[in-house]
Amino acid sequence: MKPQLKKRLGDLLVEEQLISEAQLGNALKEQRNLGLKLGATLIHLGYISEEQILTFLSRQLDIEIVDLLKVKIDHNAVQLIPEVHARRLRALAIHDNGDKITLVVSDPADLHSLDVLSTLLKGREFELMLAREDQLIESFDRVYRRTKEIASFAVKLSEEHGENSAFDVSGLELGGEGSDATVVKLLQSLFEDAVQVGASDIHIEPDEKVLRIRQRVDGVLQETLLPESGIASALVLRLKLMAQLDISEKRLPQDGRFNIKIKNKSIDIRVSTMPIQEGESVVMRLLDQSGGVLSFDEIGVPSDLKKRLELQLKRPNGLILVTGPTGSGKTTTLYSALNTLNAPGSKIITVEDPVEYRLPRVNQVQVNSKIGLDFSTVLRTALRQDPDILLVGEMRDSETMEIGLRGALTGHLVLSTLHTNDAISSTLRLLDMGAPGYLVASALRAVVAQRLIRRLCENCKTEQKTPIEQQILLEQLTDEPLTDTSFYTSPGCQRCQFTGYRGRIGVFELLEIDNAMVSALRLDDTEAFSIAAQQSPYFQPLAIAALDYAKQGITSLVEVFKLVDRFDKVHKSTGIRQQPATDSLSKEAGLTLTPRDASSTDTNN
């Protein structure tokens, strides 16, 4: 049975004294101009709130109000109503027990919409629940994934070509009339789904019996398995054509890129192929070009660290390094720095592989090793172009490193990246690569180490009682008492897809090279350098930076513990480390730690 109001909504609201007769009359006049339903018109005019209407309708029709962001949704039930109709009718199927379908709507008084829904559900019985319209719209974007489309196109492609068929290359040419429509639609659905969920990477991995497609969302891979393993070669072939790679070469890794537009967003796709046992693995990194270059504030650089970093960037010469693992946001930080430095009075040249963001007034050079245009070659030429600022995408080899260091000594500000665990180990890495200590001491000005940690979902995060074992471990990281400190966790909801996290934020440590560190480097004394770095008054390790976010309720203790290399006490004022935690204590907290010598001062092992 579909619940029905005995009188018109407007008259009932007047009877309940929720609105006046004059307001109802004015709303009925404005309704025609606005093209909205009466309830939406009343809300638009400010005569009544959406919560008041929902509460009223719930009472009148005996329908439960539900918070869609906290309800688990059956994704099979969602498919009972096509997305286009769900959005138009503002209705979402969230559960199907076989006998009855549960529908969530924003306007149960709209009898026409209810009749259309009854037709779409082929006369099956349904019960209604109420939810805010904005929650419904947000849920549409989240639950109508392209998973079913992807699976459907995979089946169709497998049926068209069979498991071992050779694919017609001429039929896959971009823009051609004979292009394989099924491959195109499958890839289009794959990209749309990735953009919809905010994926940073797409992994296509053929296995013996399945095709594994994984998307990295907030740093964690989410997996979809397709039984049609034979379609992998068609997907790889099409992607190679789009990235202008050699389609005949399957024995060697290749890298390329292409650009697509999805939902008015310009997405740059970086493609990497690698031969594996069952074919070729493809990893695609998605870069949203429409958002532009982010500022230091937008990427989460704390205000005090930002001021110190900006002072370093104002120096006329020297080397500034940004370090961290792949996918930690190093390039984003470098571009933020370039955006700060980009002015008509400065000549900026970048040497990159690849060029990820286009910046006005900046001379950006794309490395091409196939024709001999490598980092060192471009860097030598760039130094003859009279630059003020140089950006080197990565210190990949000793030759590039040495040219960069000498450039920093000859009046240029040089920015670059390294792949190391933390700021201290970056300097030691330069020495390992063969750079003389005196050269590093003279050129290096500062090192920024960074990671991306997951943000707690704001919709479902709750305060938690910190277990005593975790409190003890935390107190071995800092000399501050934490017994009265509140920390948070998230049980998960629809908004965060029940992961408890939504989005990521950067954590940073900044090591500024001072006289004590310079003296140690000149003597090639790595142990003295590490001690001097840890005792620097402004140096704060990554784990402590993450702990500050946990205290603010931005992230969880789980994310903090991921950044802890060992559970030693770290004094913020001096950076001096005390005796490490015992193995038994670590086991009680459910954490596996690598045993270390208590007297060691090296933070990199």
C-alpha positions as CSV (number, residue, x, y, z in Angstrom):
1,M,0.0,0.0,0.0
2,K,1.2,3.5,-0.9
3,P,0.6,6.0,1.9
4,Q,-1.5,8.9,0.9
5,L,-2.3,12.3,2.4
6,K,-6.0,12.9,3.1
7,K,-5.6,16.6,2.2
8,R,-3.3,18.7,0.1
9,L,0.2,19.2,1.7
10,G,-0.2,23.0,1.8
11,D,-3.6,22.9,3.6
12,L,-2.3,20.4,6.1
13,L,0.8,22.6,6.8
14,V,-1.6,25.6,7.4
15,E,-3.7,23.5,9.8
16,E,-0.7,22.5,11.8
17,Q,0.3,26.2,11.9
18,L,3.7,25.4,10.3
19,I,3.0,28.1,7.6
20,S,0.4,30.8,7.3
21,E,-2.4,31.2,4.6
22,A,-0.5,34.1,3.1
23,Q,2.7,32.2,2.9
24,L,0.8,29.3,1.2
25,G,-0.8,31.7,-1.3
26,N,2.6,33.3,-2.1
27,A,4.2,29.9,-2.5
28,L,1.6,28.7,-4.9
29,K,2.2,31.8,-7.1
30,E,6.0,31.4,-6.9
31,Q,5.8,27.6,-7.6
32,R,5.0,28.2,-11.3
33,N,8.0,30.6,-11.7
34,L,10.4,28.3,-9.9
35,G,9.2,25.1,-11.5
36,L,9.5,23.3,-8.1
37,K,7.1,21.2,-6.1
38,L,5.2,22.9,-3.3
39,G,7.4,21.6,-0.5
40,A,10.6,22.6,-2.3
41,T,9.1,26.0,-3.0
42,L,8.2,26.6,0.7
43,I,11.8,25.6,1.6
44,H,13.3,27.8,-1.1
45,L,11.3,30.8,0.2
46,G,12.4,30.2,3.7
47,Y,8.9,29.6,5.1
48,I,9.7,26.2,6.5
49,S,12.7,24.0,6.9
50,E,13.2,20.6,5.2
51,E,13.5,19.0,8.6
52,Q,10.1,20.4,9.6
53,I,8.4,19.0,6.4
54,L,10.1,15.6,6.8
55,T,8.9,15.4,10.5
56,F,5.4,16.4,9.5
57,L,5.2,13.9,6.6
58,S,6.6,11.2,8.8
59,R,3.9,11.7,11.4
60,Q,1.1,12.1,8.9
61,L,2.0,9.1,6.8
62,D,3.6,7.0,9.5
63,I,6.8,6.7,7.6
64,E,10.2,6.4,9.2
65,I,12.9,9.1,8.7
66,V,16.3,7.5,7.9
67,D,19.8,9.0,7.8
68,L,21.0,7.7,4.5
69,L,24.6,8.3,5.4
70,K,24.5,5.7,8.2
71,V,22.4,3.0,6.5
72,K,23.9,0.0,4.7
73,I,22.6,-0.1,1.2
74,D,22.1,-3.3,-0.8
75,H,23.8,-2.6,-4.1
76,N,21.7,-5.3,-5.8
77,A,18.6,-3.5,-4.7
78,V,19.9,-0.2,-6.0
79,Q,19.9,-1.6,-9.6
80,L,16.2,-2.2,-9.5
81,I,15.7,1.5,-10.4
82,P,17.9,2.8,-13.3
83,E,20.0,5.8,-12.3
84,V,18.3,8.2,-14.6
85,H,14.9,7.5,-13.1
86,A,16.3,7.4,-9.5
87,R,17.7,10.9,-9.9
88,R,14.5,12.2,-11.6
89,L,12.1,10.7,-9.1
90,R,14.4,11.3,-6.1
91,A,14.0,7.6,-5.0
92,L,16.6,5.0,-4.0
93,A,16.0,1.3,-3.5
94,I,18.1,0.3,-0.5
95,H,16.8,-3.2,0.4
96,D,15.1,-6.2,-1.2
97,N,14.1,-9.1,1.0
98,G,12.3,-10.9,-1.9
99,D,8.8,-10.0,-0.7
100,K,9.1,-6.3,-0.3
101,I,11.4,-3.5,-1.5
102,T,12.4,-0.7,0.7
103,L,12.5,2.7,-1.1
104,V,13.9,5.9,0.3
105,V,12.2,9.1,-1.1
106,S,12.3,12.8,-0.3
107,D,8.6,13.5,-1.2
108,P,6.1,10.7,-0.4
109,A,3.2,13.0,-1.2
110,D,4.1,13.0,-4.9
111,L,1.6,10.3,-6.2
112,H,2.7,10.6,-9.8
113,S,6.3,9.6,-8.9
114,L,5.0,6.7,-6.7
115,D,3.0,5.4,-9.7
116,V,6.1,5.6,-12.0
117,L,8.1,3.7,-9.3
118,S,5.4,1.1,-9.1
119,T,5.7,0.6,-12.9
120,L,9.5,0.4,-12.8
121,L,9.3,-2.2,-10.0
122,K,6.8,-4.2,-12.1
123,G,4.1,-3.9,-9.5
124,R,6.1,-5.4,-6.7
125,E,5.2,-4.3,-3.2
126,F,7.3,-1.6,-1.6
127,E,7.5,0.3,1.6
128,L,8.7,3.9,1.9
129,M,11.2,5.7,4.1
130,L,12.0,9.4,4.2
131,A,15.4,11.1,3.8
132,R,16.7,14.6,3.1
133,E,16.9,15.4,-0.6
134,D,20.6,16.4,-0.4
135,Q,21.4,13.0,1.2
136,L,19.6,11.3,-1.7
137,I,21.6,13.2,-4.3
138,E,24.9,12.5,-2.5
139,S,23.9,8.8,-2.3
140,F,23.2,8.6,-6.1
141,D,26.8,9.7,-6.8
142,R,28.1,7.1,-4.5
143,V,26.0,4.0,-5.1
144,Y,25.5,4.1,-8.8
145,R,28.9,2.7,-9.5
146,R,29.9,1.5,-13.0
147,T,30.7,-2.0,-11.6
148,K,27.7,-3.6,-13.3
149,E,28.4,-1.8,-16.6
150,I,32.0,-2.9,-16.5
151,A,31.1,-6.5,-15.9
152,S,28.4,-6.4,-18.7
153,F,30.8,-4.9,-21.3
154,A,33.5,-7.5,-20.2
155,V,31.0,-10.3,-20.9
156,K,30.1,-8.8,-24.3
157,L,33.7,-8.3,-25.3
158,S,34.5,-11.9,-24.4
159,E,31.6,-13.2,-26.4
160,E,32.6,-11.1,-29.4
161,H,36.2,-12.2,-29.5
162,G,36.5,-15.4,-27.6
163,E,39.2,-16.3,-25.1
164,N,42.2,-16.6,-27.6
165,S,41.1,-14.6,-30.6
166,A,43.5,-12.2,-32.2
167,F,42.2,-8.6,-32.0
168,D,42.0,-6.5,-35.1
169,V,44.4,-3.6,-34.6
170,S,42.9,-1.5,-37.4
171,G,39.5,-1.7,-35.6
172,L,41.0,-0.1,-32.5
173,E,42.3,3.1,-34.1
174,L,41.3,6.1,-32.2
175,G,38.4,8.0,-33.7
176,G,38.0,5.5,-36.5
177,E,34.6,4.4,-37.7
178,G,35.6,0.7,-37.2
179,S,36.7,1.2,-33.6
180,D,35.8,-1.5,-31.2
181,A,32.8,0.1,-29.4
182,T,32.7,-2.5,-26.6
183,V,36.3,-1.9,-25.6
184,V,35.7,1.9,-25.7
185,K,32.6,1.6,-23.6
186,L,34.3,-0.7,-21.1
187,L,37.2,1.7,-20.7
188,Q,34.9,4.7,-20.5
189,S,32.9,3.0,-17.7
190,L,36.1,2.2,-15.9
191,F,37.4,5.8,-16.0
192,E,34.0,7.2,-15.0
193,D,33.8,4.9,-12.1
194,A,37.3,5.8,-11.0
195,V,36.6,9.5,-11.2
196,Q,33.3,9.1,-9.3
197,V,35.0,7.4,-6.3
198,G,38.0,9.7,-6.4
199,A,40.6,7.0,-7.3
200,S,44.2,8.1,-7.8
201,D,45.2,4.9,-9.7
202,I,43.7,2.1,-11.8
203,H,45.5,-1.3,-11.9
204,I,44.7,-3.8,-14.7
205,E,46.3,-7.1,-13.8
206,P,45.6,-10.3,-15.9
207,D,45.6,-13.5,-13.9
208,E,45.3,-17.1,-15.1
209,K,41.5,-17.3,-14.6
210,V,40.4,-13.8,-13.8
211,L,41.1,-10.2,-14.9
212,R,41.8,-8.2,-11.7
213,I,40.9,-4.5,-11.8
214,R,41.9,-2.5,-8.7
215,Q,41.4,1.2,-7.9
216,R,43.4,3.1,-5.2
217,V,41.0,5.2,-3.2
218,D,42.5,7.2,-0.3
219,G,45.7,5.2,-0.6
220,V,43.9,1.8,-0.3
221,L,43.3,-0.6,-3.2
222,Q,39.7,-1.7,-3.9
223,E,39.4,-4.9,-6.1
224,T,37.0,-6.0,-8.8
225,L,37.4,-9.5,-10.3
226,L,36.2,-10.2,-13.8
227,P,36.1,-13.9,-14.9
228,E,36.7,-12.8,-18.5
229,S,40.4,-13.0,-18.3
230,G,40.8,-13.2,-22.1
231,I,39.8,-9.6,-22.7
232,A,43.0,-8.3,-21.0
233,S,44.9,-8.1,-24.3
234,A,42.1,-6.0,-25.9
235,L,42.2,-3.5,-23.0
236,V,46.0,-3.3,-23.0
237,L,46.1,-2.9,-26.8
238,R,43.6,-0.1,-26.7
239,L,45.3,1.7,-23.9
240,K,48.7,1.4,-25.7
241,L,47.2,3.1,-28.8
242,M,45.7,5.9,-26.7
243,A,49.1,6.4,-25.0
244,Q,51.0,6.2,-28.3
245,L,53.0,3.2,-27.2
246,D,54.5,0.4,-29.3
247,I,51.7,-2.1,-29.6
248,S,54.0,-4.8,-31.0
249,E,56.4,-4.7,-28.0
250,K,55.1,-6.9,-25.2
251,R,58.4,-8.0,-23.6
252,L,59.6,-4.6,-22.3
253,P,58.0,-2.1,-19.9
254,Q,56.6,1.1,-21.5
255,D,55.4,4.5,-20.3
256,G,53.1,7.0,-21.9
257,R,50.2,9.3,-21.3
258,F,46.9,10.6,-22.7
259,N,44.2,13.0,-21.7
260,I,40.4,12.4,-21.3
261,K,37.4,14.5,-20.3
262,I,34.9,13.1,-17.8
263,K,32.1,15.1,-16.3
264,N,33.7,18.4,-17.5
265,K,36.9,17.4,-15.8
266,S,40.2,17.2,-17.7
267,I,42.0,14.1,-16.5
268,D,45.6,13.4,-17.4
269,I,46.3,9.6,-17.5
270,R,49.9,8.4,-17.0
271,V,50.2,4.8,-18.3
272,S,52.8,2.3,-17.3
273,T,52.9,-1.2,-18.7
274,M,55.0,-4.2,-17.5
275,P,55.2,-7.7,-18.8
276,I,54.1,-10.3,-16.2
277,Q,53.5,-14.1,-16.3
278,E,49.9,-13.9,-17.7
279,G,50.4,-11.0,-20.1
280,E,50.9,-7.3,-19.4
281,S,50.1,-5.4,-16.2
282,V,48.9,-1.8,-16.7
283,V,48.9,0.9,-14.0
284,M,47.3,4.3,-14.8
285,R,47.6,7.3,-12.5
286,L,44.8,9.8,-12.8
287,L,45.7,13.5,-12.4
288,D,42.8,16.0,-12.3
289,Q,44.1,19.0,-14.3
290,S,40.8,21.0,-13.8
291,G,41.6,21.7,-10.1
292,G,44.8,23.5,-10.8
293,V,47.9,23.7,-8.6
294,L,47.1,23.6,-4.9
295,S,48.5,26.0,-2.3
296,F,50.5,25.0,0.8
297,D,47.3,25.6,2.9
298,E,45.3,23.3,0.6
299,I,47.7,20.4,0.8
300,G,47.8,20.6,4.6
301,V,51.1,22.3,5.4
302,P,50.9,23.6,9.0
303,S,51.2,27.4,9.3
304,D,54.4,27.4,11.3
305,L,56.1,24.9,9.0
306,K,54.8,26.9,6.0
307,K,56.4,30.1,7.2
308,R,59.8,28.4,7.7
309,L,59.5,26.7,4.3
310,E,58.6,30.0,2.5
311,L,61.7,31.6,4.1
312,Q,63.8,28.8,2.6
313,L,62.2,29.4,-0.8
314,K,63.1,33.0,-0.7
315,R,66.8,32.2,-0.6
316,P,68.6,33.2,-3.8
317,N,70.4,29.8,-4.1
318,G,70.8,26.4,-2.6
319,L,69.2,23.0,-2.8
320,I,65.8,22.1,-1.3
321,L,64.7,18.5,-1.4
322,V,61.2,16.9,-1.0
323,T,61.3,13.3,-0.1
324,G,58.9,10.4,0.4
325,P,57.7,7.2,-1.2
326,T,55.8,7.0,-4.5
327,G,52.3,8.5,-4.2
328,S,53.1,10.6,-1.1
329,G,52.4,13.9,-2.9
330,K,56.0,15.1,-3.5
331,T,55.2,16.6,-7.0
332,T,52.2,18.4,-5.6
333,T,54.3,20.0,-3.0
334,L,57.0,21.0,-5.5
335,Y,54.3,22.6,-7.7
336,S,52.9,24.5,-4.8
337,A,56.4,25.8,-4.2
338,L,56.8,26.8,-7.8
339,N,53.4,28.5,-7.7
340,T,54.7,30.6,-4.7
341,L,57.9,31.5,-6.6
342,N,56.4,32.1,-10.0
343,A,56.7,35.8,-10.7
344,P,57.6,38.0,-13.8
345,G,61.0,38.7,-12.3
346,S,62.1,35.1,-12.0
347,K,63.2,32.7,-14.8
348,I,62.0,29.1,-13.9
349,I,63.0,26.0,-15.7
350,T,61.7,22.5,-14.9
351,V,63.1,19.1,-16.0
352,E,60.4,16.5,-15.5
353,D,59.4,13.0,-16.5
354,P,56.5,13.5,-17.1
355,V,55.3,17.1,-17.0
356,E,52.3,16.8,-14.8
357,Y,50.8,20.3,-14.5
358,R,51.2,23.2,-17.0
359,L,52.3,26.4,-15.4
360,P,52.3,29.8,-17.1
361,R,55.6,31.6,-17.4
362,V,57.5,28.4,-16.5
363,N,59.7,26.7,-19.1
364,Q,58.9,23.0,-18.6
365,V,61.0,20.4,-20.3
366,Q,59.8,16.8,-20.8
367,V,62.6,14.2,-20.5
368,N,62.8,11.8,-23.4
369,S,65.5,9.1,-22.9
370,K,64.7,7.5,-26.3
371,I,66.4,10.4,-28.1
372,G,69.1,11.0,-25.4
373,L,67.1,13.8,-23.7
374,D,67.7,12.6,-20.1
375,F,67.8,14.6,-16.9
376,S,71.6,15.3,-16.9
377,T,71.6,16.5,-20.6
378,V,68.6,18.8,-20.1
379,L,70.1,20.1,-16.8
380,R,73.4,21.1,-18.4
381,T,71.5,23.0,-21.1
382,A,69.1,24.6,-18.5
383,L,72.1,26.0,-16.6
384,R,73.1,27.9,-19.8
385,Q,69.6,29.4,-20.1
386,D,70.2,31.9,-17.3
387,P,67.6,30.5,-14.9
388,D,66.9,31.8,-11.4
389,I,65.1,28.6,-10.2
390,L,65.5,25.0,-11.4
391,L,63.2,22.1,-10.7
392,V,64.6,18.7,-11.2
393,G,61.8,16.1,-11.2
394,E,64.0,13.5,-9.4
395,M,67.6,13.0,-8.4
396,R,67.8,9.6,-10.2
397,D,71.5,9.2,-10.6
398,S,74.8,10.5,-9.4
399,E,75.4,12.6,-12.5
400,T,72.1,14.4,-12.2
401,M,72.6,14.9,-8.4
402,E,76.1,16.4,-8.9
403,I,74.9,18.8,-11.6
404,G,72.0,19.8,-9.3
405,L,74.3,20.4,-6.4
406,R,76.8,22.5,-8.4
407,G,73.9,24.5,-9.8
408,A,72.8,25.2,-6.3
409,L,76.3,26.5,-5.6
410,T,76.5,28.8,-8.7
411,G,73.6,31.2,-7.9
412,H,70.5,29.0,-8.6
413,L,67.7,27.8,-6.3
414,V,67.3,24.1,-7.1
415,L,64.2,22.1,-6.1
416,S,64.1,18.3,-6.5
417,T,62.9,15.0,-5.0
418,L,64.4,11.8,-3.6
419,H,62.8,8.5,-2.6
420,T,63.8,8.0,1.1
421,N,62.0,7.4,4.3
422,D,62.5,10.7,6.1
423,A,64.3,14.0,6.0
424,I,67.5,12.9,7.8
425,S,68.0,9.9,5.5
426,S,67.7,12.1,2.4
427,T,71.0,13.8,3.2
428,L,72.7,10.5,3.9
429,R,71.3,9.2,0.6
430,L,73.2,12.0,-1.2
431,L,76.4,10.8,0.4
432,D,75.6,7.2,-0.5
433,M,75.2,8.3,-4.2
434,G,78.8,9.6,-4.1
435,A,78.3,13.3,-3.4
436,P,81.2,14.7,-1.4
437,G,80.2,15.8,2.1
438,Y,81.6,19.3,1.6
439,L,79.5,19.7,-1.5
440,V,76.3,18.6,0.2
441,A,77.1,20.8,3.2
442,S,77.6,23.9,1.0
443,A,74.6,23.4,-1.3
444,L,71.8,21.8,0.8
445,R,69.5,24.2,2.6
446,A,66.4,22.2,3.7
447,V,64.7,18.8,3.3
448,V,60.9,18.3,3.4
449,A,59.7,14.7,4.1
450,Q,56.1,13.9,3.7
451,R,53.4,11.3,3.7
452,L,49.6,11.2,3.0
453,I,47.4,9.9,5.8
454,R,43.7,9.2,5.7
455,R,41.2,11.7,7.2
456,L,38.5,10.4,9.5
457,C,35.0,10.6,8.0
458,E,33.4,13.8,9.5
459,N,30.0,12.2,9.2
460,C,30.6,9.2,11.5
461,K,33.7,9.9,13.6
462,T,33.2,9.4,17.3
463,E,35.4,10.0,20.3
464,Q,37.1,6.8,21.5
465,K,38.5,5.7,24.8
466,T,42.2,5.0,24.2
467,P,43.4,1.6,25.4
468,I,46.0,1.8,28.1
469,E,48.5,0.0,26.0
470,Q,48.2,2.6,23.2
471,Q,48.5,5.4,25.8
472,I,51.8,4.0,27.0
473,L,53.1,3.6,23.5
474,L,52.1,7.2,22.7
475,E,53.8,8.5,25.8
476,Q,57.0,6.8,24.5
477,L,56.7,9.0,21.4
478,T,56.3,12.3,23.3
479,D,57.0,13.7,26.7
480,E,53.5,15.1,27.0
481,P,51.0,13.3,29.2
482,L,48.1,12.0,27.1
483,T,45.7,10.6,29.7
484,D,43.3,13.6,29.2
485,T,43.7,13.8,25.4
486,S,40.7,12.8,23.3
487,F,41.2,10.7,20.2
488,Y,38.7,9.7,17.6
489,T,37.7,6.7,15.4
490,S,35.0,6.1,12.7
491,P,32.8,3.1,12.5
492,G,32.0,3.8,8.9
493,C,28.9,5.1,7.0
494,Q,27.6,5.5,3.5
495,R,29.5,8.7,2.9
496,C,32.9,6.9,3.5
497,Q,31.7,3.6,2.0
498,F,32.0,2.1,5.6
499,T,35.8,2.5,5.6
500,G,35.8,5.1,8.3
501,Y,38.0,7.5,6.2
502,R,37.2,10.1,3.6
503,G,40.1,11.9,1.8
504,R,43.7,12.3,2.8
505,I,45.9,15.1,4.2
506,G,49.6,15.6,4.1
507,V,51.9,15.2,7.1
508,F,55.3,16.9,6.9
509,E,58.7,17.2,8.6
510,L,61.1,20.0,7.7
511,L,64.8,19.7,8.4
512,E,66.7,23.0,8.0
513,I,70.4,22.5,7.7
514,D,72.2,24.4,10.5
515,N,75.9,25.0,11.4
516,A,76.2,21.8,13.5
517,M,74.9,19.7,10.6
518,V,77.1,21.5,8.1
519,S,80.2,20.7,10.3
520,A,79.2,17.0,10.5
521,L,78.7,16.8,6.7
522,R,82.1,18.4,6.0
523,L,83.7,15.7,8.1
524,D,81.5,13.0,6.4
525,D,80.4,12.1,10.0
526,T,76.9,10.6,9.4
527,E,76.3,9.7,13.0
528,A,77.1,13.2,14.2
529,F,74.8,14.6,11.5
530,S,71.9,12.4,12.6
531,I,72.4,13.5,16.2
532,A,72.6,17.1,15.2
533,A,69.4,16.8,13.1
534,Q,67.4,15.1,15.8
535,Q,68.5,17.8,18.3
536,S,67.5,20.7,16.0
537,P,65.1,22.9,18.0
538,Y,62.5,23.1,15.2
539,F,62.7,19.5,13.9
540,Q,59.5,17.5,14.4
541,P,59.3,13.9,13.1
542,L,56.4,12.7,10.9
543,A,54.8,10.6,13.6
544,I,54.6,13.6,15.9
545,A,53.0,15.7,13.1
546,A,50.5,12.9,12.6
547,L,49.8,12.7,16.3
548,D,48.9,16.4,16.3
549,Y,46.3,15.7,13.6
550,A,45.0,12.8,15.8
551,K,44.6,15.1,18.8
552,Q,42.6,17.5,16.5
553,G,40.3,14.6,15.5
554,I,41.5,14.8,11.8
555,T,42.9,11.3,11.7
556,S,43.1,8.1,13.8
557,L,45.8,6.6,16.0
558,V,45.9,3.7,13.4
559,E,47.3,6.2,10.9
560,V,49.8,7.6,13.4
561,F,51.2,4.2,14.2
562,K,51.8,3.6,10.5
563,L,54.4,6.4,10.6
564,V,56.2,5.2,13.7
565,D,59.6,3.5,12.9
566,R,60.1,2.7,16.6
567,F,58.5,3.5,19.9
568,D,61.1,5.8,21.4
569,K,60.4,9.0,23.3
570,V,60.8,12.0,21.1
571,H,61.1,15.4,22.8
572,K,59.7,18.1,20.5
573,S,62.1,20.7,21.9
574,T,65.3,18.8,21.4
575,G,64.5,15.7,19.3
576,I,66.5,13.5,21.7
577,R,65.3,9.9,21.6
578,Q,65.2,7.8,24.8
579,Q,65.2,4.1,25.4
580,P,63.0,2.1,23.0
581,A,59.8,0.3,24.0
582,T,60.0,-3.3,25.0
583,D,58.8,-6.1,22.8
584,S,56.3,-7.3,25.3
585,L,54.6,-3.9,25.4
586,S,54.5,-3.8,21.7
587,K,52.8,-7.2,21.5
588,E,50.2,-6.2,24.1
589,A,49.3,-3.3,21.8
590,G,48.9,-5.6,18.8
591,L,51.8,-4.0,17.0
592,T,54.8,-5.7,15.4
593,L,58.0,-3.8,15.9
594,T,61.5,-4.4,14.6
595,P,64.0,-4.8,17.4
596,R,66.6,-2.0,17.5
597,D,69.7,-1.2,19.5
598,A,68.8,1.4,22.2
599,S,72.0,3.2,21.7
600,S,71.5,3.7,17.9
601,T,70.8,7.2,16.8
602,D,70.1,6.3,13.1
603,T,66.4,6.8,12.4
604,N,66.4,5.1,9.0
605,N,66.6,1.4,9.8
